């Protein structure tokens, strides 16, 4: 008999979501006009301690608008991690700008901000054009090291758009950014509420910023660049990127549970870490003292690709969903000719990395089942 499916990352929905959705239906406010949109924006801004929030139809839509209002345009170069979901680069390409792919740090999995810092300083020293925007990504719920990029912004006026799609709730525990939430360090931060994220709206995103002009511009573009006057008057090429009242209702209910979801995600990560602590075939991403991750997905490296593949096969045979880390974007067909700074570390991470089931809803026994399957594969490898 096939055991029950254990998902990689599935939403946890309940009574509060039903209550808010019923209100949407009872009032006929199911489109982009309705009280839940403003309520979700306000509550989210308060939760991450950002002055302004703009709800969007997806995380990709949020990134696209953020790129535009921060100056990405045809002919510009926008540095971004090569180890990330392709939406990070697509949002750059939509503007006509070209991604510059940056390798992962040697002791972590996020973009190597020291390499990027040195690259920008070298450009400045020889009088070359500098990027107008940088897009660091907080992958898998781990805060990226942003201090070198903040230094570039302060010295050269380069804007920072944080892709915090996977990292709502992650923050900086110490250092110059202590107490700050990811997504609130740059000029703009963008989040995703896809069905597999820490909190979901079914599909949606959010822009946050401390700059009221950027917030107003982003909201304007996301609403088809429609002017607030009678009739349909538009002053630019805009987009239908508004979040619906239905999505915002789900999001508000989910946001009310964020603390609980984060506690569960962190407990799942701790249990995996404890289970595999003495196994030399498994390596965890580096967690510096200044980082407090959200652990959207608990992910590990195996000693080689063959072991990684054997683990994936065994998990699938036992009806457990897991997945390899992303193929680096410089290895993807649309971006194979794009410029890059390194890439070998990201290729290694892709070859050996696996994200393990990390939903907030499965029971402890579900996680133990995952651990037992992985341990069995590694034990066979040790004996071969």
C-alpha positions in Angstrom: 0.0 0.0 0.0 1.4 3.4 -1.0 2.0 5.6 2.1 0.3 9.1 2.2 1.9 11.8 0.1 4.2 14.2 2.0 4.4 17.4 0.1 7.4 19.7 -0.3 5.6 22.8 0.8 1.9 23.1 0.9 -0.4 25.8 2.4 -2.1 25.5 5.7 -5.6 26.9 5.4 -8.4 26.9 7.9 -11.4 28.6 9.6 -10.1 32.2 9.4 -9.5 32.0 5.7 -13.1 30.6 5.2 -14.5 33.4 7.3 -12.8 36.2 5.3 -13.6 34.6 1.9 -17.3 34.3 2.9 -17.2 38.1 3.6 -15.9 38.7 0.1 -18.6 36.6 -1.4 -21.4 38.0 0.8 -20.4 41.6 -0.2 -19.7 40.8 -3.9 -16.2 42.3 -3.4 -14.1 39.7 -5.1 -12.1 41.8 -7.6 -9.3 44.3 -7.0 -11.6 46.7 -5.1 -12.4 45.8 -1.5 -11.4 46.4 2.1 -9.2 43.4 2.5 -6.6 44.8 0.0 -5.9 47.9 2.1 -6.1 45.9 5.3 -3.6 43.3 4.1 -1.2 46.1 2.9 -1.4 47.9 6.2 -1.0 44.8 8.3 1.9 43.5 6.2 3.7 46.8 6.3 3.4 46.8 10.1 4.6 43.2 10.4 7.8 43.8 8.5 8.1 47.4 9.9 8.0 49.2 6.5 6.2 52.5 6.0 4.5 51.6 2.7 3.2 48.4 1.1 1.6 47.8 -2.3 -0.1 44.5 -3.0 0.4 42.9 -6.4 -1.0 39.9 -8.3 2.3 37.9 -8.0 5.8 38.1 -6.7 7.0 38.4 -10.3 4.7 41.4 -10.9 6.1 43.0 -7.7 9.7 42.5 -9.0 8.8 43.8 -12.4 7.3 47.0 -11.1 10.1 47.5 -8.6 12.7 47.2 -11.4 10.9 49.8 -13.4 10.5 52.4 -10.6 14.1 51.9 -9.6 15.4 52.7 -13.0 16.0 49.4 -14.8 15.8 50.0 -18.5 17.1 48.9 -21.9 20.9 48.8 -22.0 21.3 48.6 -18.2 23.0 45.8 -16.3 21.3 44.5 -13.2 23.3 42.1 -11.0 21.3 39.2 -9.6 22.1 35.8 -8.1 22.5 33.0 -10.6 21.2 30.5 -8.0 17.5 31.5 -7.8 14.2 30.9 -9.4 14.1 32.2 -13.0 11.4 34.9 -12.1 14.2 37.0 -10.5 15.9 37.3 -13.8 12.8 37.5 -15.9 11.6 40.6 -14.0 14.9 42.3 -15.1 14.6 41.2 -18.7 11.0 42.5 -18.9 12.4 46.0 -18.5 14.9 45.6 -21.4 17.8 45.5 -18.9 20.3 42.6 -19.0 20.9 40.4 -15.9 24.5 40.0 -14.7 24.6 36.7 -12.9 26.6 36.5 -9.7 27.8 33.3 -8.2 26.9 32.0 -4.7 29.3 32.8 -1.8 31.8 30.1 -0.9 30.5 29.6 2.6 26.8 30.2 1.9 24.2 29.8 -0.9 23.1 33.4 -1.4 24.7 35.8 -3.9 28.4 36.6 -3.1 28.0 40.3 -2.3 31.8 40.7 -1.7 32.4 39.6 -5.3 29.7 42.0 -6.5 31.1 44.8 -4.4 34.6 44.4 -5.8 33.2 44.3 -9.4 31.3 47.6 -9.0 34.2 49.3 -7.3 36.5 48.1 -10.2 34.0 49.5 -12.7 34.0 52.9 -10.9 37.8 53.0 -10.8 38.1 52.7 -14.5 35.2 55.1 -15.2 32.9 52.5 -16.6 29.1 52.6 -16.4 27.7 51.4 -13.1 24.6 49.4 -12.5 21.5 51.5 -11.6 19.9 48.7 -9.6 21.1 45.6 -7.7 18.8 42.7 -7.0 20.0 40.4 -4.2 17.8 37.4 -3.5 17.2 35.9 -0.1 17.0 32.3 -1.3 15.2 29.6 0.7 14.5 31.9 3.6 18.1 32.8 4.3 19.0 36.5 4.7 21.7 37.6 2.2 24.7 39.6 3.4 23.6 43.0 2.4 26.1 45.2 4.1 28.5 45.4 1.1 25.6 46.4 -1.1 24.4 49.0 1.3 27.9 50.5 1.1 27.6 50.6 -2.7 24.2 52.3 -2.5 25.5 54.9 0.0 28.6 55.7 -2.0 27.4 55.4 -5.6 23.7 56.0 -5.4 22.9 52.5 -6.8 19.4 51.3 -5.8 18.7 48.0 -4.2 15.7 45.8 -4.9 15.5 42.9 -2.5 13.9 39.7 -3.8 12.5 38.4 -0.6 10.0 36.2 -2.3 11.0 33.2 -0.2 12.0 34.9 3.0 9.1 36.6 4.7 9.8 36.6 8.5 13.6 36.2 8.1 15.6 39.0 9.8 19.0 40.2 10.8 19.9 39.2 14.4 23.1 41.3 14.9 25.4 43.7 13.1 24.6 47.0 11.5 21.2 45.6 10.3 20.2 44.0 13.6 16.4 43.8 14.1 15.7 44.5 10.5 13.4 42.3 8.4 14.6 41.1 5.0 13.0 43.2 2.3 13.3 46.4 4.3 17.0 47.1 3.8 17.0 48.1 0.1 15.0 50.8 -1.6 12.3 48.3 -2.3 11.6 44.8 -1.1 9.4 42.2 -2.9 7.6 39.2 -1.5 5.7 36.2 -3.0 2.6 34.6 -1.7 2.5 31.7 -4.1 0.8 28.6 -2.8 4.0 27.0 -1.6 5.4 30.1 0.3 5.5 30.6 4.1 2.2 32.5 3.8 0.0 32.4 0.7 -2.8 34.4 -1.0 -3.1 31.6 -3.6 -1.0 33.7 -5.9 0.2 37.2 -5.1 3.0 39.5 -4.1 3.9 42.6 -2.1 6.1 45.6 -2.6 7.4 47.4 0.5 9.4 50.6 0.7 10.2 53.5 3.0 10.1 55.9 0.0 6.5 57.3 -0.5 7.4 58.4 -4.1 8.5 54.9 -5.0 5.4 53.5 -3.4 3.1 55.9 -5.3 4.8 55.2 -8.6 4.6 51.4 -8.1 0.9 51.5 -7.2 0.3 53.7 -10.3 2.0 51.3 -12.7 0.3 48.2 -11.1 -3.1 49.9 -11.7 -2.6 50.4 -15.5 -1.1 53.8 -14.9 -4.6 55.2 -14.5 -4.9 58.7 -13.1 -7.2 59.5 -10.2 -9.7 61.6 -12.2 -13.0 61.0 -13.8 -13.0 58.8 -16.9 -10.2 56.5 -18.1 -7.1 58.6 -18.3 -3.7 56.9 -18.4 -0.3 58.7 -18.5 2.0 55.7 -19.0 2.1 52.1 -20.1 0.9 50.3 -17.0 0.0 46.8 -15.9 -2.9 44.9 -14.5 -0.9 43.8 -11.5 -3.5 44.5 -8.7 -4.2 42.0 -6.0 -7.9 40.9 -5.7 -9.9 41.3 -2.6 -10.3 37.5 -2.4 -6.5 37.0 -2.5 -6.0 39.7 0.1 -8.6 38.1 2.4 -6.6 34.8 2.3 -3.4 36.7 2.8 -4.7 38.6 5.9 -5.8 35.4 7.5 -2.4 33.8 6.8 -0.5 36.8 8.1 -2.3 36.5 11.4 -0.7 33.0 11.7 2.8 34.0 10.5 4.4 33.7 13.9 3.1 30.2 14.3 4.2 29.2 10.8 7.7 30.5 11.4 8.0 28.6 14.6 7.0 25.4 12.8 9.4 26.0 9.9 12.2 26.6 12.4 11.3 23.5 14.4 11.4 21.4 11.2 14.8 22.8 10.3 16.1 22.0 13.8 14.8 18.4 13.7 16.5 17.8 10.3 19.7 19.4 11.6 19.6 17.2 14.7 18.9 14.0 12.7 21.8 14.5 10.3 24.3 16.3 12.6 26.8 13.5 12.7 26.5 12.3 9.1 29.4 13.6 7.1 27.6 12.9 3.9 25.3 15.9 4.5 26.2 19.6 4.6 23.9 22.5 5.7 24.0 26.0 4.4 26.2 28.3 6.5 24.2 30.2 9.0 26.2 33.2 10.2 25.5 34.7 13.7 23.8 37.7 12.1 21.1 35.7 10.3 17.8 34.5 11.5 16.3 32.5 8.6 12.7 31.7 8.1 13.6 28.3 6.6 11.0 28.4 3.9 12.6 25.2 2.6 15.0 23.1 4.7 17.7 22.3 2.2 20.9 20.3 2.4 23.9 19.3 0.3 24.9 15.6 -0.2 28.5 14.5 -0.7 28.1 14.0 -4.5 25.5 14.1 -7.3 25.0 10.3 -7.3 24.1 10.3 -3.6 21.8 13.3 -4.2 20.0 11.5 -7.0 19.7 8.3 -5.0 18.0 10.2 -2.2 15.6 11.9 -4.6 14.7 8.5 -6.2 14.1 6.9 -2.8 12.0 9.7 -1.5 9.8 9.7 -4.6 9.4 5.9 -4.4 8.1 6.4 -0.9 5.6 9.1 -2.0 7.7 12.0 -0.6 8.1 15.2 -2.6 11.6 16.7 -2.6 13.5 18.6 -5.3 17.0 19.6 -6.3 18.1 23.2 -6.0 17.6 25.3 -9.0 19.7 24.9 -12.1 21.8 28.1 -12.2 20.3 30.8 -14.4 23.5 31.1 -16.5 22.8 27.5 -17.5 19.2 28.2 -18.6 18.6 28.6 -22.3 17.2 32.2 -22.2 20.3 33.4 -20.3 23.1 31.2 -21.6 24.8 34.1 -23.2 24.3 36.6 -20.4 27.4 38.0 -18.6 28.2 36.5 -15.2 30.7 36.6 -12.4 31.7 33.1 -11.7 29.1 30.4 -11.4 31.0 27.3 -10.4 29.7 27.3 -6.8 26.1 27.6 -7.9 26.6 24.7 -10.3 28.0 22.6 -7.4 25.0 23.5 -5.2 22.6 22.5 -8.0 24.4 19.2 -8.5 24.3 18.2 -4.8 21.5 20.1 -3.2 18.0 18.9 -2.2 15.1 20.7 -0.5 13.3 18.4 1.9 9.6 18.5 2.9 9.0 21.7 4.9 5.3 22.3 5.1 3.9 23.6 8.4 1.0 21.1 8.4 2.6 17.5 8.3 3.0 15.7 11.7 6.3 14.9 13.4 5.9 11.3 12.3 5.9 12.5 8.6 9.2 14.2 9.2 10.6 11.1 10.8 9.6 9.1 7.8 11.6 11.5 5.6 14.6 11.2 7.9 14.4 7.4 7.9 14.4 7.3 4.1 17.4 9.6 3.8 19.3 7.7 6.5 18.6 4.4 4.7 20.1 5.7 1.4 23.2 7.0 3.1 23.7 3.8 5.1 23.6 1.8 1.8 26.1 4.2 0.4 28.5 3.8 3.3 28.4 0.1 3.0 28.9 0.0 -0.8 
